[in-house]
Amino acid sequence: MTSTFTLSRSDFVQFQKQAARVLQKSVPRGWSFLLQMGVWIFIGLAVSVYLRLYEAAFDHRRSIAIVGALLVMAGCAFALGRTVAARVLQKHLYRDGGPLLSPQAIELDEEGVSLVALQGLSSARYGWAAFWGRAEDERNLYLFLEPGYGVIVPKVALGGSGEELVRKNVREV
């Protein structure tokens, strides 16, 4: 069964969200919790020391308030800058007409998956055992070769029998 499809940039954005969910599941929750708690403890201590300094330094309250406001604005700018940079970078991750955003053909059989892109200039063959797991949303199936790397396959390109074959051979993560 061979089907053709073309992925869009939004498909890759959705893949990154699915990969982030998979990675969150694979990282032990205890470590993540401890790291976040450590960060918030240090932030709390810094705010506490700042407020004590503000209360004690009557002559320099205005300067201390300005420093506090600048630190808050720097934190907001840092968070906003990371978000904006990620969005700008997203536009340049994939080339229009490159192998990921050009028409692709997929063939599923009992042994695995074959992908062909750029009218045959690029091809890949994966046995079912190569896939670490799968995730899905309403539009796509995501077949993971590694927790952060995989193959995106639109459900419309597979049809019902193709989806069944994938679900039979690749476990959900």
SVG drawing of the C-alpha trace seen along z (x, -y; Angstrom):
<svg xmlns="http://www.w3.org/2000/svg" viewBox="-10 -59 31 68">
<polyline fill="none" stroke="black" stroke-width="0.4" points="0.0,0.0 1.7,-3.2 0.3,-6.7 1.6,-10.2 1.4,-13.2 3.1,-16.6 3.8,-17.8 3.4,-21.4 5.4,-23.4 2.4,-23.0 2.9,-19.2 6.4,-19.7 5.3,-22.0 2.8,-19.4 5.5,-16.7 7.7,-18.8 4.8,-19.1 4.4,-15.3 8.1,-14.8 8.1,-17.1 5.3,-15.0 7.2,-11.8 10.4,-13.3 8.5,-14.5 7.2,-10.9 10.7,-9.5 12.3,-11.9 11.8,-10.8 9.3,-13.1 11.3,-13.3 14.3,-15.0 12.2,-17.5 10.3,-18.3 13.5,-18.7 15.1,-21.0 12.0,-23.2 11.8,-23.3 15.5,-24.3 14.9,-27.2 11.9,-28.5 13.7,-28.3 16.5,-30.5 14.0,-32.9 12.2,-33.1 15.4,-33.7 16.4,-36.4 13.0,-38.2 13.2,-37.9 16.6,-39.4 15.6,-42.2 12.5,-43.1 14.6,-43.2 17.1,-45.4 14.3,-47.7 12.9,-48.0 16.3,-48.6 17.7,-51.2 15.5,-54.2 17.9,-56.6 18.2,-54.3 14.6,-53.0 14.1,-54.7 17.3,-53.2 16.5,-49.8 12.9,-50.0 14.4,-50.8 16.8,-47.9 13.9,-45.6 11.8,-46.9 14.7,-46.4 15.2,-42.8 11.5,-42.0 11.6,-43.6 14.8,-41.6 13.1,-38.4 10.1,-39.2 12.3,-40.1 14.3,-36.9 11.1,-34.8 9.6,-36.7 12.9,-36.7 13.1,-32.9 9.6,-32.6 10.1,-35.0 13.4,-33.5 11.8,-30.0 9.1,-31.3 11.5,-33.1 13.8,-30.0 10.8,-27.8 10.4,-29.5 14.0,-28.6 14.2,-25.0 12.8,-23.5 13.5,-24.5 10.6,-24.9 11.0,-22.2 13.4,-20.3 13.0,-16.6 10.7,-17.2 8.3,-19.7 8.1,-18.2 5.7,-15.5 6.6,-12.1 5.5,-8.6 5.0,-6.0 4.6,-2.3 3.7,-0.1 4.1,3.7 4.5,6.5 8.3,5.8 8.2,2.0 7.9,-1.5 9.5,-2.9 9.6,-6.6 10.6,-8.3 10.9,-12.1 12.0,-14.5 10.9,-12.2 13.2,-9.4 16.2,-11.4 15.8,-10.7 14.6,-7.4 14.5,-5.6 13.4,-2.1 12.6,-1.3 11.8,2.1 9.0,2.1 11.5,2.9 13.3,-0.4 10.4,-2.4 10.7,-3.1 7.0,-4.1 4.2,-6.1 1.9,-9.0 -1.0,-10.5 -3.3,-13.4 -6.4,-14.0 -4.3,-14.6 -1.1,-12.6 0.7,-9.5 4.1,-10.2 6.5,-7.2 9.4,-7.7 12.8,-6.3 14.2,-8.1 12.4,-10.1 13.0,-13.4 13.2,-12.1 10.8,-10.3 8.6,-10.1 5.3,-12.1 2.6,-10.3 -0.7,-11.9 -3.6,-9.6 -5.3,-10.4 -2.3,-9.0 -2.6,-5.7 -6.3,-4.9 -7.8,-2.5 -5.8,0.6 -2.5,-1.4 -3.4,-2.8 -4.2,0.7 -0.9,2.0 1.0,-0.8 -0.9,-0.3 -0.3,3.5 3.5,3.1 4.4,-0.1 3.4,-0.5 1.9,-3.8 4.1,-6.0"/>
</svg>
